[in-house]
């Protein structure tokens, strides 16, 4: 029996890279990146070093794809099957926002922001699921989407972002019902993480968020590794 395979989108850094690390001990990984190959190559080198004791030699591959484009999503999945031969876990980790004042309705009144948030935070996950559905059903695999705490309570980098992350959570719940029992569908909803994305917030905003946290500190991407392992098991 061939080794299991995971596809992780937006995987070259931050939370996506943490997802890849969480799965790498048990699976071969296809790492999707959008534009910059260098971080993806660095991650692959790290994964190979961290898993050098595995036999046979694990396979870690990077593939560029535009997840804002349905044709690009379909091509990514087909490349995964052609390269890896199967698909067992999908970490659907793409998203988009424009940093604004969540409390400012004038800033939220932007058609471009709403359209792009729906495209990236909702529709791209649905399109990816559709492209992967056949292969995940064959392997009785898992589809795990990255949502946000902003989709659970009114908060976050913008109103369009929060609303579309809430829509993603409902999409995941719906897909879990529709795809059962062959495919398990889950979402993980992080708060602010000090990744490249999280550091776009001002120091004032980050301090305010940290003070609201009961533990008075930020979670790290690695915290979500256990959740991801649970979701795909």
SULBELUR-V738415 format. One record per residue. N is the residue number from 1. SS is DSSP state (H for helix, E for strand, L for the rest). Layout:
# SULBELUR-V738415
n-><N;N>
ss-><SS;SS>
This chain:
# SULBELUR-V738415
n-><1;2;3;4;5;6;7;8;9;10;11;12;13;14;15;16;17;18;19;20;21;22;23;24;25;26;27;28;29;30;31;32;33;34;35;36;37;38;39;40;41;42;43;44;45;46;47;48;49;50;51;52;53;54;55;56;57;58;59;60;61;62;63;64;65;66;67;68;69;70;71;72;73;74;75;76;77;78;79;80;81;82;83;84;85;86;87;88;89;90;91;92;93;94;95;96;97;98;99;100;101;102;103;104;105;106;107;108;109;110;111;112;113;114;115;116;117;118;119;120;121;122;123;124;125;126;127;128;129;130;131;132;133;134;135;136;137;138;139;140;141;142;143;144;145;146;147;148;149;150;151;152;153;154;155;156;157;158;159;160;161;162;163;164;165;166;167;168;169;170;171;172;173;174;175;176;177;178;179;180;181;182;183;184;185;186;187;188;189;190;191;192;193;194;195;196;197;198;199;200;201;202;203;204;205;206;207;208;209;210;211;212;213;214;215;216;217;218;219;220;221;222;223;224;225;226;227;228;229;230;231;232;233>
ss-><L;L;L;L;E;E;E;E;L;L;L;L;L;H;H;H;H;H;H;H;H;H;H;H;L;L;L;E;E;E;E;E;E;L;L;L;H;H;H;H;H;H;H;H;H;H;H;H;H;H;L;L;L;L;L;L;L;L;L;E;E;E;E;E;L;L;L;L;L;H;H;H;H;H;H;H;H;H;H;H;H;H;H;H;L;L;L;L;E;E;E;E;L;L;L;L;L;L;L;L;L;L;L;L;H;H;H;H;L;L;H;H;H;H;H;H;H;H;H;H;H;H;H;H;H;H;H;H;H;H;H;H;H;H;H;H;H;H;H;L;L;E;E;E;E;E;L;L;H;H;H;L;L;L;L;L;L;L;H;H;H;H;H;H;H;H;H;H;H;H;H;H;H;H;H;H;H;H;H;L;L;L;L;E;E;E;E;E;L;L;L;L;E;L;L;L;L;H;H;H;L;L;H;H;H;H;H;H;H;H;H;H;L;L;L;L;L;L;E;L;L;L;H;H;H;H;H;H;H;H;H;H;L>
